[in-house]
Amino acid sequence: MAAPDFPEDPAQFRACVREQLRREYAEFVAGRPAAEDPHGLALRRAWEDRLCAAGLAGLGWPRRYGGHELDLARQAIFHEEHAECGAPLGVNLIGHGILAPTLIHYGTEAQKQRFLPGILSNREIWCQGYSEPQAGSDLAAVRTRARRDGQGYVLNGHKIWTSFADQADWCFVLARTDPAQQRHRGLSFLLVNMRQPGVRVQPIRQITGDAEFCEVFFEDARVEAEALVGEENQGWKIAMSAASFERGTYFIPRLVKFRRELMWVRELLRERAGGLAAADGAELERRWARLAVDSHVLDLKSRRALAAAATGEPPGPQASSTKIHWSEAHQSLLDFAVELLGDRVCTGDAQRDPQAAELVRAYLSSRAETILAGTSEIQRNIIAERVLGLPKGVQP
């Protein structure tokens, strides 16, 4: 299918994207089995495949690599409208959102020609090999080692919390190539084939029943010299740049979901209001109002981050504030939802009570949100040191 010709005007762009996404998603859902799990990886991968086939990928990529060269503001509009139409997040988010822009900025032309087409078509799925059992949020403490062997490397180590590793064809791995160096020195950014001998993946079952996260064991896995991105022992700089590419758009679908769940909680509150004493009802209203304020402030923070990213301003500690605020407010929102659901927490299912089932699933999933993408403790340390100027080890 030919890629769409997007309008330059933001309002026209929003209208165009909204119409196309809603039409595409309605047709997609109509063609899927009625009983299919809306959170299942098969559905998410199929929807992502359809987006790519429709030319709705590579939004910010240069045109010479098949992209649209959209500015950050229009990319944000796309992500917002995608979430608003109810479509799920894909499986290859890391390939599209992190690895591709990293290769465009730091990769060789041969690396771009080899890997970008597979991401654009969604033919090759990527995962991210950063966290380790003894170095979860402390990325500079990774122990996975890549030893030079002839023209390439031999990789040994253990990664954890690797999203979609069991689905992935490739993984970009931060590994230590100079063990004599400490912390962030001596690390390299490597592209690793996940379908080779020496790579073992063990899914981690979550409380929701899903297994999106995995452990990955590298046992004498091979990495070709051509799969080194940038210079050897300079991987930290690339990893930090890679982490910034989603900045400004990362929270958009999450904030849309927050607003939707906030409205569901409002409906639950109205249902409960008739059977409550006036004082109890007023307290529940105050709790909901505080969450509504959180939603509004998070939206403002997201807009501020987007504006800063659009000017090329380097990422700052403000992202840590947004991460803590979103994860803890979202947990509070879903705590409130479960409280209001009452017996429906136990009796609701996806067929008879889909709203209750969705809220309960979101509640269970949210338990990880103060851990993933940097724990709240790590984020508070960043704020303490880089915003408040406190000495290391002292939290506000």
ZAMARGU-4260 file (C-alpha; in steps of 0.2 Angstrom, whole numbers, plus 5000, padded with zeros to 4 digits):
<rodrens>
0) 5000/5000/5000 | 5007/5017/4996 | 5012/5028/5010 | 5000/5042/5014 | 5004/5060/5009
5) 5002/5069/5026 | 4997/5088/5027 | 5009/5101/5034 | 4995/5110/5044 | 4994/5102/5062
10) 4975/5103/5062 | 4973/5095/5045 | 4986/5082/5050 | 4976/5077/5065 | 4960/5076/5056
15) 4969/5065/5042 | 4977/5054/5054 | 4962/5052/5065 | 4951/5047/5050 | 4964/5035/5043
20) 4968/5026/5060 | 4950/5024/5065 | 4945/5017/5048 | 4961/5005/5048 | 4957/4999/5066
25) 4939/4997/5063 | 4942/4986/5048 | 4956/4977/5057 | 4945/4972/5072 | 4931/4967/5061
30) 4943/4954/5053 | 4949/4947/5069 | 4941/4932/5079 | 4928/4939/5091 | 4935/4930/5106
35) 4953/4935/5103 | 4963/4942/5118 | 4964/4961/5115 | 4981/4961/5124 | 4988/4946/5116
40) 5004/4947/5106 | 4996/4939/5091 | 4984/4954/5089 | 4997/4967/5093 | 5009/4960/5081
45) 4996/4959/5067 | 4990/4977/5070 | 5008/4983/5070 | 5010/4974/5053 | 4995/4983/5046
50) 5001/5000/5051 | 5018/4996/5043 | 5009/4990/5027 | 4998/5006/5027 | 5014/5017/5027
55) 5011/5022/5045 | 5028/5019/5051 | 5045/5028/5050 | 5036/5044/5055 | 5052/5054/5059
60) 5064/5045/5048 | 5073/5053/5033 | 5063/5050/5017 | 5079/5041/5009 | 5076/5027/5021
65) 5057/5026/5018 | 5052/5038/5032 | 5040/5053/5032 | 5052/5066/5040 | 5038/5072/5052
70) 5042/5085/5065 | 5041/5080/5083 | 5024/5089/5085 | 5016/5079/5071 | 5023/5063/5078
75) 5015/5067/5095 | 4998/5070/5087 | 5000/5053/5078 | 5004/5044/5094 | 4989/5053/5103
80) 4977/5049/5089 | 4983/5031/5089 | 4979/5029/5108 | 4963/5038/5106 | 4956/5026/5093
85) 4959/5012/5106 | 4972/5003/5096 | 4985/4993/5106 | 5004/4997/5107 | 5014/4986/5096
90) 5027/4972/5099 | 5041/4981/5090 | 5041/4997/5099 | 5059/4996/5103 | 5064/4993/5085
95) 5053/5008/5078 | 5056/5020/5093 | 5073/5017/5099 | 5084/5006/5088 | 5080/5014/5071
100) 5083/5032/5076 | 5099/5026/5084 | 5105/5018/5068 | 5100/5033/5058 | 5111/5044/5069
105) 5126/5033/5073 | 5125/5018/5062 | 5136/5015/5046 | 5127/5016/5029 | 5129/4997/5028
110) 5120/4995/5045 | 5106/5006/5040 | 5104/4997/5023 | 5104/4980/5032 | 5092/4984/5047
115) 5080/4999/5043 | 5070/4990/5030 | 5066/4975/5042 | 5060/4987/5055 | 5050/4998/5043
120) 5041/4982/5036 | 5040/4975/5054 | 5048/4959/5047 | 5062/4959/5061 | 5057/4962/5079
125) 5070/4970/5091 | 5072/4970/5110 | 5084/4979/5121 | 5098/4970/5131 | 5101/4983/5145
130) 5096/4977/5163 | 5104/4963/5172 | 5100/4954/5188 | 5113/4964/5198 | 5112/4980/5188
135) 5093/4984/5185 | 5092/5003/5186 | 5111/5005/5187 | 5115/5003/5169 | 5133/5007/5171
140) 5136/4992/5182 | 5132/4979/5168 | 5143/4963/5168 | 5139/4955/5152 | 5156/4954/5142
145) 5160/4954/5124 | 5177/4947/5121 | 5186/4951/5105 | 5189/4935/5094 | 5196/4937/5077
150) 5185/4949/5067 | 5171/4949/5080 | 5166/4946/5098 | 5161/4932/5109 | 5146/4937/5121
155) 5143/4930/5138 | 5131/4937/5151 | 5114/4937/5158 | 5100/4951/5154 | 5083/4952/5163
160) 5067/4961/5160 | 5070/4961/5142 | 5053/4965/5134 | 5047/4953/5120 | 5064/4944/5119
165) 5055/4928/5115 | 5048/4937/5100 | 5063/4946/5094 | 5075/4942/5080 | 5088/4954/5086
170) 5093/4963/5102 | 5104/4978/5104 | 5115/4974/5119 | 5126/4985/5130 | 5141/4975/5135
175) 5158/4977/5143 | 5172/4976/5130 | 5185/4983/5141 | 5184/4974/5159 | 5199/4985/5165
180) 5188/5001/5164 | 5175/5005/5177 | 5157/5010/5176 | 5151/5018/5160 | 5169/5017/5152
185) 5173/5002/5142 | 5155/4998/5136 | 5150/4995/5118 | 5134/4995/5109 | 5131/4978/5099
190) 5118/4971/5088 | 5115/4953/5092 | 5106/4940/5082 | 5093/4931/5094 | 5091/4916/5082
195) 5108/4909/5084 | 5116/4896/5095 | 5122/4903/5112 | 5106/4913/5115 | 5094/4906/5127
200) 5077/4915/5132 | 5067/4912/5147 | 5050/4921/5148 | 5045/4928/5165 | 5027/4925/5169
205) 5019/4941/5177 | 5004/4943/5189 | 4993/4947/5174 | 4997/4930/5167 | 5006/4938/5152
210) 5025/4935/5149 | 5031/4951/5140 | 5047/4951/5150 | 5061/4938/5148 | 5078/4933/5155
215) 5091/4931/5141 | 5107/4921/5143 | 5121/4924/5131 | 5133/4909/5131 | 5147/4911/5119
220) 5135/4920/5106 | 5144/4927/5091 | 5143/4945/5086 | 5151/4951/5070 | 5163/4966/5070
225) 5151/4974/5058 | 5137/4974/5072 | 5147/4986/5083 | 5137/5003/5082 | 5149/5018/5084
230) 5166/5015/5092 | 5172/5001/5103 | 5171/5006/5122 | 5160/5021/5117 | 5143/5012/5120
235) 5138/5023/5135 | 5136/5038/5124 | 5125/5029/5111 | 5115/5021/5125 | 5111/5037/5133
240) 5106/5045/5116 | 5095/5030/5112 | 5086/5033/5128 | 5082/5050/5123 | 5074/5046/5106
245) 5057/5043/5113 | 5057/5058/5124 | 5042/5069/5121 | 5031/5055/5114 | 5034/5041/5127
250) 5021/5046/5139 | 5007/5051/5126 | 4998/5034/5125 | 5000/5032/5144 | 4992/5048/5147
255) 4978/5045/5135 | 4975/5028/5144 | 4976/5038/5161 | 4962/5050/5155 | 4951/5035/5149
260) 4953/5026/5166 | 4949/5042/5175 | 4932/5043/5166 | 4929/5025/5170 | 4932/5029/5189
265) 4921/5044/5187 | 4907/5033/5181 | 4910/5020/5196 | 4909/5035/5208 | 4892/5040/5201
270) 4886/5023/5203 | 4891/5023/5222 | 4886/5040/5226 | 4867/5036/5230 | 4872/5023/5244
275) 4885/5034/5253 | 4884/5046/5267 | 4887/5064/5262 | 4904/5065/5270 | 4910/5049/5263
280) 4904/5055/5245 | 4913/5071/5247 | 4929/5062/5252 | 4928/5051/5237 | 4925/5066/5226
285) 4940/5075/5233 | 4951/5059/5229 | 4944/5059/5211 | 4948/5078/5209 | 4966/5075/5215
290) 4968/5062/5202 | 4960/5074/5189 | 4973/5087/5193 | 4987/5074/5191 | 4981/5070/5174
295) 4981/5088/5169 | 4998/5092/5177 | 5005/5076/5168 | 4998/5082/5151 | 5007/5099/5154
300) 5024/5090/5159 | 5022/5080/5143 | 5019/5096/5132 | 5034/5104/5141 | 5046/5089/5137
305) 5039/5089/5119 | 5043/5107/5117 | 5061/5105/5124 | 5064/5090/5113 | 5058/5099/5098
310) 5072/5113/5101 | 5085/5100/5103 | 5087/5104/5121 | 5097/5089/5129 | 5087/5078/5141
315) 5086/5084/5159 | 5081/5077/5176 | 5063/5083/5173 | 5060/5066/5165 | 5063/5058/5182
320) 5049/5070/5189 | 5037/5065/5176 | 5041/5046/5178 | 5038/5046/5196 | 5022/5057/5195
325) 5014/5046/5181 | 5018/5029/5189 | 5013/5033/5207 | 4997/5043/5201 | 4992/5029/5190
330) 4994/5016/5204 | 4983/5028/5215 | 4970/5029/5201 | 4969/5010/5200 | 4969/5007/5218
335) 4954/5019/5219 | 4946/5010/5204 | 4948/4993/5213 | 4940/5000/5229 | 4925/5006/5219
340) 4923/4990/5210 | 4920/4981/5226 | 4914/4963/5222 | 4916/4966/5203 | 4934/4964/5205
345) 4931/4945/5208 | 4916/4942/5197 | 4919/4953/5182 | 4926/4945/5166 | 4930/4951/5149
350) 4914/4945/5142 | 4901/4949/5155 | 4910/4965/5163 | 4923/4970/5151 | 4926/4987/5160
355) 4929/4979/5177 | 4940/4966/5169 | 4951/4979/5160 | 4953/4989/5176 | 4958/4974/5186
360) 4971/4969/5173 | 4977/4987/5173 | 4978/4987/5192 | 4989/4971/5192 | 5000/4978/5178
365) 5003/4994/5186 | 5012/4986/5201 | 5027/4986/5190 | 5026/5004/5185 | 5037/5011/5199
370) 5050/4998/5194 | 5051/4998/5175 | 5061/5011/5165 | 5070/5016/5181 | 5064/5013/5199
375) 5056/5027/5209 | 5071/5026/5221 | 5083/5029/5206 | 5073/5043/5199 | 5072/5052/5216
380) 5091/5050/5217 | 5092/5059/5201 | 5081/5073/5206 | 5090/5075/5223 | 5107/5076/5215
385) 5103/5085/5199 | 5089/5097/5204 | 5091/5100/5222 | 5110/5098/5222 | 5110/5086/5237
390) 5126/5075/5240 | 5125/5057/5233 | 5115/5046/5244 | 5104/5059/5251 | 5086/5058/5245
395) 5073/5073/5247
</rodrens>
